[in-house]
Amino acid sequence: MAEAHQAVAFQFTVTPDGIDFHLSREALKNIYLSGITSWRKRLIRFKNGVLTGVYPASPSSWLIVVIAIMSTMYARIDPSMGMIDCIKKTLPVNGYLAVQTQTVLSAMLFATGLWVSLILVLRYILKMLLSYHGWMFEPHGRMSRTTKIWATLVKMFSGRRPLLYSFQASLPRLPVPGVDDTIKRYLESVRPLLDDEQYNRMESLANEFKKDPAPKLQKYLILKSWWATNYVSDWWEEYIYLRGRSPIMVNSNFYAMDLLYVTPTHRQAARAGNAVHAMLIYRRKLDREEHSPMRALGIVPMCSYQMERMFNTTRIPGIETDFIQHLKDSKHMVVYHKGRFYKVWLHHGGRHLQPCELEMQFQKILDDKTEPQPGELKLAALTAGERIPWARARVKFFSQGINKASLDAIEKAAIFMTLDEEEQGYDKEKLRSIDSYAKSLLHGKCYNRWFDKSFNLIAYKNGKLGVNAEHSWADAPIVGHMWEFVLSTDHFQLGYTEEGHCKGDMNKMLSPPSKLKWDIPQECQDITESSYKMAKVIADDVDFHGCLFDDFGKGLIKKCRTSPDAFIQIALQVAHFRDKGEFCLTYEASMTRLFREGRTETVRSCTIESTAFVHAMENPDKTIEERLQLFHVAAEKHQNMYRLAMTGAGIDRHLFCLYVVSKYLGIDSPFLKQVLSEPWRLSTSQTPQQQLNMIDLNKYPQYISAGGGFGPVADDGYGVSYIIVGEDLITFHISSKFSSPETDSYRFGQNIRQAMLDIKALFNTKKDKKM
């Protein structure tokens, strides 16, 4: 809004008497308020920088230390053991100050140095305490005396009222595992997937690698771990995400759904207005670091660095590699509707637009009957196709003039939103409605999402919402944190009128949304069409099935004294074996955010123990007791592997980094080549829920999320995302490819359902026998 006001704040006309100036008081007022808001943000950032910089101490503690030192000086006690006198002698202003002033200044300098030293000591102690992970390996519900003492000390040294990034400097670094340990765990993980001949060959490659060049590669990796904040994250972001040249739509981006059963209004513009306003509230709290840092057990802080790039962020295509463009602030958003792009200002008079004002702006876009400009309709398909054609087109056709200005508006927008023409959402009366909903969120029409934005907000015609997120800048729990805040704020804080409109009084004098202008030549339109056709093939090949498993949930599983995640992962192994008649390399994502700048690690869920249980389930000669015994062994093994992954003792990130070092050094390793080329035919992930606990599910059981999902990782494999909702529902998001004769998402969903019921039956039979 400020740019529009600046254009009209000063107007002049040339007359025979000279130049006649006209000043707009309203425009000047808005410019003034915008400036005040900008300076307020800078001051808040400066204040938070100071508070975070001295945490776990506080700025006021400096004054306490100064007063304590000065008091001892007046009592003729020198706590500095002569250091204050040394400081006084070296002061460059000795000749200009009185002796008493020199003493006071020297004492203050010493007190400041002592205070900084104490902060560093406190941080070091906290870092050492946070390096202890024994609590994670203890039985659920039981805590040893050592862990109780540790927890008390962590609370003592964690300070009071931490800001979002207060713990960043105190988080430990991700440790580099030993080569022998990693290779031992790797060989154990592939044993159930290989016959004796294949395993012996792999074991031989591993032993050769251990002798040479593993020791050399490991030294370089340890050196990097000392120098860099995290030895994995920068390479993971660059080589796994940004250097990929294939389309990111379906292959990388993921999605999150709206609430499953509740739609508070069916007015598209109103729902979008509340959602965008809730996002602006979240962004303001993010800028001010007012969100509480996430803590495991409510005690152990987790890394928050990924949250920095949630808004005002875009992935920019390049020939060899992409890069992430992040701005500290952005005052506008871009909206796509029926092939047209609109720029909408988010501020007016130094404040955010109210939900009702946003609704009014979005309704104007919905009511606009103008046609898209030539080449505008499918322009976003450039972000859905291969990266190199998009990078070249961006340089050739969007480097100057109105095309550059319009592309800048999109890439520098705080939020990108699509006002979709479709109606989506879960409807129990419509068969596979959740399947259509998921595919719409994952790829849409291939040209109505800007897949390079950090996330796309999608508002459907019937009032349903969803998010499509780009993966390179952050992982799903980060997007989930924001999405949970938005949905709960929308429902329980902002609300709607009886007619379904946003609440509040609007300023009807707001400037309307402005259409972005384009001049797209035919050559660029041909490239866009080519990208669209490629993306369309990928999208049409996605076979999706959403399975709402409501026979039982977390409540019953816990009564079986088993981890819900382990229960589900073992059920997935049973289901996959029944589906394909074989086991496969299985990927489960776990987080490493207990370490600074940690992201994810892989849990290899297909284990010797889980395959033994699967074989027992398929063997009619095995008794219930034998199967239960094998199940508990497999569940305990899975839990231990998950804990190892979370505490930095995983397998795959270490091997990945060793491979990167080998490439830098020009060393060829057959072992690492083999490891990195193995396909993940079953890729799984659990969607976290209730990260913020803003919705009381006991009081509002219908306000549950459907979770989210992602595309298949392997051409002949499955992608499975699941969310454990409340006590009695588990939602599975299953994806595969129609082009693979080996997969069928609906069939796999039915196999998962039956596997869950079969495992539950083991415990039911055990109870019946006891009775």
N, C-alpha and C positions, 0 to 999 in steps of 0.2 A: 504494500500500500504506500510505503514511503516514496517509492520511485514515482508513482502516479502523482502524488502530492507535490513532489519537487518540480514536476513538469508544469504545474499550474500555480505554484506559490508565487512565482515572479512572472508577471506578464507586462509587456510594454507595447506601446504603439507609437509610431513616428508621426508627428503632426507638424504643421508649419511653425508652431511655437517651440518645437523641440521634441524630446522623448518623454512620453507620459507613462510613468510606472504605476502598476496596479498590484497591490499586495493582498493575498487571500489570508485572512486571519485564521480561518479554520485549517487551511493547509499548513500554515506556519505552526499552529498549535500541535498538529499531528507530527510534524517533523521534530518539534521540540520534545514531544513525548517519546517518540522513537529513539531519539538521542539519549534521553534519560534511561530508557529501558536498556539500551546498549551499554551504557556506562555502569548500570546496576549489575548487569551480567558480568562485566569485567571485574568489578569489585568482589562479587560473590566468588568468582573463580580464583581471584587472588587470595581471599580469605580462606577458601577451602584448600588451596595449595599450601598455605601456612599451616593449617590444622593437620593436614595429612602429612606434611613434611616433618612435624615434630611428634607425631603419634608414636607410641601410646602416651606420651606426655601431653601437656597442653601449654599454650602460650603463657597462661597465668602462672604455671609452675616456674617459669623463668624468674618472675618477680619474687616468688617464695625463696628461690635459691639465692638471689641477690640480697634480699633482706636478711637471710640467715648468715651469709658471709659478712655483710656489713655489721651485723650485730656482734659477731665474734671479734671483728676488728675493734669495735668500740670497747669490747671487754678485754682488750689487749691480748687476744689469743689469735695466733696466725695459723688458720687451718691449711694454708697453702704451702707451709713449710718453706717459706722464702720465695715462692714463685711470684707473689704480688710485688715484692721489692724488685725482682728481676724485670718484671713487666714495666714497673715505674721507671727504671733506669733506661729502658729501650724506647720509651715513648718519644715520638718525633717532635712533640710539642712541649717538651720539658721547660724550655725557656719562656714560655708564654703563660704557664699555669702556676697557681699557688701550690705549695707542697701538699696541703690538704686536698685540693682538687685532684692533684695527680694520684694521691692515694685512693680516693674514691673511684676515679676512672679506672685505675689498675685493678681494684677489687671487683668492679663491675665486669671488666674483661675476663678476669679469672673465673668469676661466677658463671659467665656465659659459656666459657670453655668447659667448665665442670658440668653445666647443664646439658650441653651437646654430648659430652662423654656419657652422661647418665642415660640419655636417650638411646645412644648407640648400644650401650650395655643392655638396656631393657629390650631393645629390638633383637639383639643377639640371643638373649635368654628365651624370648618368645619364639624365635626361629628354631632354636634347639628343641623347645617343647613341642612345636608343631611338626618336628621331624620324627616324633614318636608315633608309630602306627599300630602299636600292640593292641590298642582298644578295638581295632577293626577285626582282629582275629579271635576275639573272645566270644564265648557262646552268647547267643541272643538273650538279653534280660539278666545276664550275670556280669558283674564288673569286679575285677580283682582290686586288691588294696592299692597296688601300684597305679592302676588306671584311675582310681578315685583320687589319689594324691595328685596325679598328673592333671586331671580335669580341674581340680581346685586351683592349681598353679596357673593353668591356662586362663581361667577366669580372672585371677588376680592380675596377670600381666597383660590382659587384653584391653585394658583401659575402659573408659566410659563413653557412651554415645559415639561409637565409631561412624565415620562417613563411609560411603560406598567403597572408596579406594584406600581407606586407612590402613588396611592390613597388607597391602601389596608389598611393601618393603620388608615385611616380617615373614612372608611366606618362604618356605625352603625351596631350593632349586630341585628340579627333577633329576634324580640320581641316574647315572649310567650303569645298567646292570653288568655283571661279569659275563664275558663271552661264553665261558663254560656253562654257566647257569642258563643263559638264553638258548644255547644249542641243545642242551639237555631237555629243556621244556619244549623246544620245537620238535625234536625227534619223537618225544612222547605224544605230541599233538597229532602227528601224521601217521603214527603207528596203526591206528584202526582203519586208515584209508588206503594203505599200501599192502601188497602181498610181500612175502618174504624176500623175493628177488629185488623188488623195487625199494623196499626198506633198506636192505643191505647196501644197495647202490647209494641211496641218500645218506646213510650213515657214513659210508666211505667218503663222500663229498664233504660232509660236515667235519670229519676228522682231519682231512687235508686242509680245510679252511681254518681250523683251529690252530694248526701248526704255522700256516702262512696263507694269506696275509692278515689274518684276524688281529694278531697282536699289534701290528703297525696301524691298522685302521682304528683300533680301539684307543690307541694313544692320541690320535688326532681328535677323536670324539670326546675323550676326557678333557683335552685342552679346550675344545669348544665349550664344554659344559662349565668350565671355570670362567670363560670369557663372556659367553652369551647368557642372557637371562634364562633361556630354556633351550636345550640342545636340539629339540625336535620341532617346535612350533613354526619357526620361520621357514624351514625347509618343507614342512608338511603343507603349509599354505601355498608356497611357491610351486613345488613339484607335483603335488597331488591335485591342486585346484587351478592355480593361475597359469601354469604352463600347458594345461590340457587344451588341445586345439579342436576337440570334438564339441558338438552342441552341449550347452549346460542344461537346457530344458530337458526334463525327465532324467538325464544322466547324472545331474548334480543337485539341482534345485529340489526342495522339498516343500511340503504344504502343512497347514494347520487348519482344522475345521472350527466351525461355530459350535455353540451349545447344541447338544443332540436333540433335546425335546422342546426347547423354549425358543420362541421368536417374539421378542417384546413388541415389535411393530412391523407391519408389512409395508410400511412406507419406505421405499428405497432411500430417498434423500435424507429422511429423518434418521434412519439407522446409520447411514454413512456420516451424518453430522455428529452424532454422539460418539461414534467410534474414532473419528479424526480428533475431536476435542479431547477424548480420553488419552489418545496418543500424545497430544501436545502437553497434557498434564504430566504424563509419564516422562516425556523428553525434558520438561522443565525440572522435574525431580532428579533426572539423570544428570543434567547439567550442574545442578546444585549439590549433587552427591547425596541426596536425601533418601535414596533407597537404602535399606539396610543390607549389609553384605550377607550373602548366603552363608549358612553355617551348618556343617554336619553335626548331628546330635544337639544342635543349638549352641555348640561351643566352638567347633573347629572351623575357622573361616575358609572360604573357597575363593579362588581367584575371580576377579570381576573385570579383567581387562577387555574381554570380548565385547562387553556392553558399550564401550566407548564409540564403536562405529555403527551403532544400530540405525541412527537417523543421518540424513544428509550424506549418504554414502552410495557410491556406484562403482561397479566393476567396469573398467575401461579396457576395451579390446586392444591387443597389440599383435604384431606379426609373429613374434617368438613367444611372448608371454604377455598376459594381461597385468594390470595393476589396479589397486584399490584407491579410489579418490574419496577422501573424507574431508568434509568441511566442518569447522567448529560450529557454524550456525547457518541456518537457511530460513528465510521468512516466507517461503511459498511452497505450494505443492502443485503437482500436475495430475490432471484427471483425464482419463481416456473414456470416450463414449461414442459408440457407433462410428468409429474410424476417425474421430476428431480429438485433438489434444488441446487441453485448456490449462492455463496458468491461473491458480487461485491464491490470492494473498491470505496469509494466516494471521496477520496482525492488523490492528486498527487502533490508532490513538495510544500506542504503547502497551496494548493488551492483546491476548489471543482472541480470535473471533469466538463468540459464544456458539453453542451447538445449534441454536435456532438460526443464527446468521449463516453458519456453514450449510445448514439444510436449505436455506434460501438460495445460496450460491449454487449448490448442487442441483436444485430443482430448475434453476435457469438453464443449466447444461442439459438436463433431461428434456426440457421444453424446446431446446434449440432445434430447428428443422433444417438447418443448412447441411449441405452435402460435404463430404471430405474433399480436400484438395487433391489434385492428381498425385498419386503415389503415397498419400497419407494413410489410407485405410490399413494397409498391411505393413507399414513401416517398421513396426516393432518386431516383425518376423526376422529382421536382421539380427536381433539378440537371441533368436531361437535356433539359428543355423550354426554352421561352422564358424570358428572365431576368425580365421584369416580373411575370408571374404568380407566379413563385417569390419575388421580392422582397416582393410584397404579402402573400403567404401567410405568409412568414417573420415579418413585422411583426404580422400579425393573430393567428396561431395559435401562434407560438413565442416570444413575448415575456415569458412568465411561467409559473410553475408547473413541473410535471414536464416539459412539452415543452421549455421553455427549458433546463432542466438537462440533458436528454438531447441537445438540439442542441448545447449548449456542449461536451458531452463529445466529440461528433463533430468539431466545428470546432476544438477546442483539442487534439485528439489529435496525438501525434507522428507516428503512422502510421495509415493506414486500410487494412485488409486484407479481402478477400473469400475465404472458403473456398468455392470454387465446387463445384457439384454435378456439373459436366461433366468429361469427360476430353478433354484437348486436347494438341497437340504435333504435330511432324512425324513422319509414318509413311510410309516409301517404299512400303509395301504398300497404302496407302489413297490413292486419287486425290484430289487437291486438299485433303489434310488440313491443309496450311499455310494454305489459304484460310479454312477454318473457324476455325483457331487465331487468325488475324489479326482476323477479324470479332468473335470473342469478346473479344479484348483491346481492340478499338477501341470497341465499344458494349455487349457482353454482352447481357443481356436488357433493357437500358435502365433497369432498376431495381436491379441488383445491383452497381453501382459508384457511389461518391459523387464525381461528376465535378468538384466544386468543390475537392477536396483537391489539394494540390500534386502528389501521386501516389497511386495505388491499387496496392497489392501484391495480385496475384491468384494464389492457390494452387489448382491443380486437383486433382481426385480421384485422378489417377494420378501425382501428384508433380511435374508440370510447373509452372513459374512464369511470370509475366509482369508487366508494369507498364503502367498507363494514366496518362499525365501531363497535367496542366493546363498550358497554354502561356504564360500571361501572365507568370509569375514567372521563367521561364528558358527557354533553348533546349535542343534535344535533346542536344548534347554534354555538358551539365551533368548531365542525368539519366543519360546513358551512362557518365559517369565513376563515379557511384555504383553503377550496375548492374554494371559490370565488376568493381568491388571486391567486391560482394556475391556474385556467381557464383564468383569465384576463391577468396574466403574460405570459402564454403560447401564447395567441393570439396577444396581443398588445405590448409586449416587446421583447420576444424571436423570435417568427416568424419562418418561414421555407423558404427554397429555392424554386425556381420554380418547381424543381423535387420532392418537398415534404420532403426533408431531413432537418435536423437541421443545423442551420447556424454556421459558425466558422471554425477554423483550429484545427485539432485534433493531438494529440500525438500518433502516431501509435506504439510506443514502450511500451505502457501500458501492464501490465501483464493481461492475459485474465481472465475471470471469473473462479473461481475454484468450481468444483462440490463437494458438501458435501458428505462425506463417511458415510455409515451406515452398521451395522451388526445386522440385525433385526431377532431374532429367530422366529420359527414358532408359539410359544405361543403368542408372541407379535402381530404377523400378524393375529392370530385368534381374539385377542381383537380388533384390528383395524377393521377387517371385521365386527365384531359385532357392533361396534360404527357406522360404515358406514351404515349398514342395518337399524339401528334405525334412523339415520339422514335422510336416503333416504325416510323412511316412513313419517317423518315430512315434508320433502321438497315436496314430491309428493302430500301431503294433502293441500298445500297452493294454494288457489284459489285467483288469483290476477287479478285486472282490473285497468288499467290506463285510466282515463277520462279527456280528454282535453276539458274543457268548454270554448269556445270562442264566445258564443253568446253575452256576455258582461263581464265586469270586474270591477275593483276597481273604475274606472272613473265614470261609471253610478251609482254605489252604493253610492258613496259620494254625487252625485247630489240628491239622495234620503234622504240626511242628516242622514245617518245611518253608523255606524261602519261596515266596510267590514267583520270583524271577527264575529260580532254579526249576520249579515245577513246570513253568511254561516252556523253558528252554528244553527240558527233557521231553515234554510233550511234542515239541517241534521236531525233535529227532525221531520220535516214534512216527509222527505224521509223514516226515520226509521219506523214511524207509518204506512205509506203506505206499507212498505216492510213486516212488521211483524204483524201489527194490534195492537201494544202495545208500550208503552214507556219503556225505560230501563235506568239504572244508566249510566250516560254519563261522560266520563273523557276527559277534555281538559287540556293539559299541559300549564302552564304559568311559567314564570321565577321569581325567587326571588333574582336576582343578584344585586339589589339595596342594598343588605346587604352583609356583608363580608362572603365569602365562601357559598353564597346562590346558590341553584340549581333550583329546581322546586317546584311548588305547583299545586294542582288540582282545576280546575274550574268545578263545577258540573252543566253542561249546561242544563240538563233537569230540568226545574223549573216549578213552578205553573203557571207562566206567559206564558212560551213558550208552555206548554201543552194546555192552554186555547186558544192560537192562533191556534194551530194545529187543535183542535176541531172545531174552527170557520171556518178554511179552508175546512174542510170536511163536514161542515153543509151548505147545499144549501140555507137555510133560512137566513143566515147571510149576511148583506150588505157589500159592499166594504168598506164603512166608518168604520163599526164596526171591520172588519178584520184589517184595517190599524191602528186603535186605539190600538187594542190588540198587533199588531206587534211592534209598537213603545214602548209600555209598556214592552214587552218581551225583546226588544233590549236594553232598558235602564237598565233593571234588569241584563242582561248578562254583560253589560259594568261595572256596579257597582261591580258585583261579581269578574270580572277579576281584577279590581283595588284593591279590598280587598285582593285577593290572592297575587298580586304583592307587596303589602305593609305589608305583614306578618300577615294578618288577615284571612288566609284560614282555611279550616276545617281539611283536611285529614292528613297533616304532624303533626299537633298537636295531633290528635287522635292516629296516628301511634306511636309517641314518648311516649304518655301516656301508650300505650300497651306494649312497650319495657320496660318501668319502672316497670309495673305490673309484667312482667315476671321475671325481676331481683329480685323483692321483693317476688316472689312466691304468688302473689295475683291473684285470679281468678275473672274475670269480665265478666259476660254474655253479658253486653252491648258492651264492646270493642271486644269481640269475634264475635259478630254478625256484627259489623261494618266492621271489617277486613276480614270477610268471604264473603262479598257481591261482586259478580262478576261485572266487567265493561264490559258490552256487546256491548258498543259503545265507543271505545277509539280513541280520535282524537288529532291532533297536527298540528299547523301551522308552516311551514318551513319559517324561516326568509330569506329575500333576500336584496341585496344591503346594506350589513352591512359595506362594505368598499367604496362603490360608485366608484369603479374603472372602471366601464363600463357605458357609457352614453347611456341609453336605448332609448332616443329620437333620438340620432344620429345613433345608431346601434340596431334597434329594433329586429333584428334576433338573437342577442346574448343573448338569454334568457335561464335560467336554467329550467330544468324539475323538479327540487326539489328532494325529496327523500321520503322514506317510511319505514314501519316496518311491522312485522307480526301481526296476530290477537292475542289479549290478552286473550279472552275467547274462548272456544271450539265452542260455538254457537253464537259468536258475530262477530263484524266487527272492523277492524283497519282502520282508515282514516287519511291520512296525506294530507295536501293541501298547495299549494304555490300560492300566489296572485302575478302574474307576470305582471309588467307594468300596463297598464290601461285597457287592453281588454282580458286578459287570466287568467284563474284559473285552475290549474292542480290538480286533485284528484288522490291519490294513495290508492286504496281500497283493503284490504286483508280479507280473511275469510278462512274457511276450507271446502274442498269438503265433508268431512265426516259428516258434519252437514246438515241435511235435511232442516233446517230453514234458511240457508244463501245461497246467490248467489251473488258474487261480481259484476258481470256484471249487474244483475237485480237491485242491490242497486245503481250502478252508473247511471242507467237510471232513477231511482227514484230521485236521487240527481239532475240530470239535469232538470227533470220536476218540481221539487220543486223550484229550482232557477227561472225558467221561470214563474211559477205561482205567486211567490212573486213579481217578477218584473212587472207582468201584473197588480197587484194592483195599483202600482204607475202610470202605463200608463193610466189606466182607470180614475184615479184621475185627471191627466193632461187633458185628453180628455173632462172630464166634465167641467173643468174650462174654456176650450176654447169654 
